[in-house]
Amino acid sequence: MTSSTAPTPALHPATLAAHGGSSVADPYRDLAPPLHLSTTFERAADGSYPGGRVYSRDQSPAYDGVEQLLAELEGGSQALLFASGMAAASAVLQALRPGDRVLAPQSLYWAWRNWLHEFCAHWGITLVEYANTDLAELEHQLNAAPTQLLWIETPANPTWEITDIAAAAALAKAAGARTVVDSTVATPVFTRPLELGADIVLHSATKALNGHSDVVAGALICARQDDFWQRIRRARSLGGAVLGPFEAWLLQRGLRTLFVRVRAAAANADQLAHFLASHPAVRAVRYPGLANDPGHAVARKQMHGGFGAMLSLQLTGGAEHAKAVAGRLRLFRQATSLGAVESLVEHRASVEGVGTRVPDDLLRVSVGIEAVEDLLADWAQALAE
Ligand SMILES: *Cc1c(COP(=O)(O)O)cnc(C)c1O
């Protein structure tokens, strides 16, 4: 037998996800992972820990399979789960030091933009904004003063601007800055930022990774386990923004269908974007999959197999028209969040409130996996009046 020396073919990410990062173990050989709830673990007579665990604040066995799977899906060295996407993002900032400088895009998930500004002001970190798609400005800012961190969100909420990850990460690297990519909207199904030169990937696992609107969770995945990553680890284990074991278990279950869900939703989004783009009541559609979208060329380069399930549209009738249309939709529920199996719509400026940069005639749409005919029919009736 020569099988032991034959190279094992690398499995596709979709295969790894379907198996959910769980390993079949004795005594029951159960295919679904067990749910580990224990907060503490027994020592042996000599004081050692035969199970390799001490305390569950950041050593929960419930994390093992999910973190392993997320690291594999992103092509990274290690993944860490957090209590939310915001907790994961905050841990990155907690690894910085007073006096550090951060570049962040103008268009950015609203809650994070607010907290980022507040955090940096309180902790003596300089925060400079750049236009999401302007690489020349980014290069200028990176070289204007020593910079420790470049934050990227692509596609970016809620206009889905596309930042060229490879180009931006190369500029950051040349300037000695680390690159973090919030890849919540792209998902590892369509984009693998670490392969494009990013150092850390962030996910709000609340969104497409879990996909069923029933878990709040976050994750970070690193390219390498350097000092900066160790500081992030400490921010989790001692800061304590940890995920509960049941939420980790639900997320592991959600991940098993990640590829079919996300591909189906993106295919629906593509059809809906084209339908809306040719509708007379619609002034503009923002979706990176449309050939005339400003981000299309870069999206084609860094998104593979689809352009995500998020789109936005602006109505010819202005803000009141937009709100009325949102109210007339039946399948698209008026609710915030994104990336789940059911379709959602929201009047984004109302959600963000005072200080928002979002045009008030804009509706943000998260497309689900329903039959596309039903989704198109819902928009047709809502726009007809
Ligand atoms: C929702 C979201 C977050 C925050 O994640 P939570 O899980 O809600 O804390 C961060 N970034 C993006 C792009 C998001 O959509």
The ligand as an SDF file (V2000), in Angstrom:
LIG
                    3D

 15 15  0  0  0  0  0  0  0  0999 V2000
  -23.7940   43.6870   11.7770 C   0  0  0  0  0  0  0  0  0  0  0  0
  -22.4520   44.1250   11.3390 C   0  0  0  0  0  0  0  0  0  0  0  0
  -21.4220   44.3430   12.2700 C   0  0  0  0  0  0  0  0  0  0  0  0
  -21.6560   44.2190   13.7600 C   0  0  0  0  0  0  0  0  0  0  0  0
  -21.9150   42.8990   14.1210 O   0  0  0  0  0  0  0  0  0  0  0  0
  -22.8490   42.4670   15.3880 P   0  0  0  0  0  0  0  0  0  0  0  0
  -22.8170   40.9900   15.3170 O   0  0  0  0  0  0  0  0  0  0  0  0
  -24.2040   43.0790   15.1320 O   0  0  0  0  0  0  0  0  0  0  0  0
  -22.2120   43.0320   16.6070 O   0  0  0  0  0  0  0  0  0  0  0  0
  -20.1810   44.7120   11.7930 C   0  0  0  0  0  0  0  0  0  0  0  0
  -19.9500   44.8660   10.4730 N   0  0  0  0  0  0  0  0  0  0  0  0
  -20.9150   44.6770    9.5520 C   0  0  0  0  0  0  0  0  0  0  0  0
  -20.5950   44.8680    8.1050 C   0  0  0  0  0  0  0  0  0  0  0  0
  -22.1900   44.2920    9.9490 C   0  0  0  0  0  0  0  0  0  0  0  0
  -23.1510   44.1230    9.0240 O   0  0  0  0  0  0  0  0  0  0  0  0
  1  2  1  0
  2  3  1  0
  2 14  2  0
  3  4  1  0
  3 10  2  0
  4  5  1  0
  5  6  1  0
  6  7  2  0
  6  8  1  0
  6  9  1  0
 10 11  1  0
 11 12  2  0
 12 13  1  0
 12 14  1  0
 14 15  1  0
M  END
$$$$
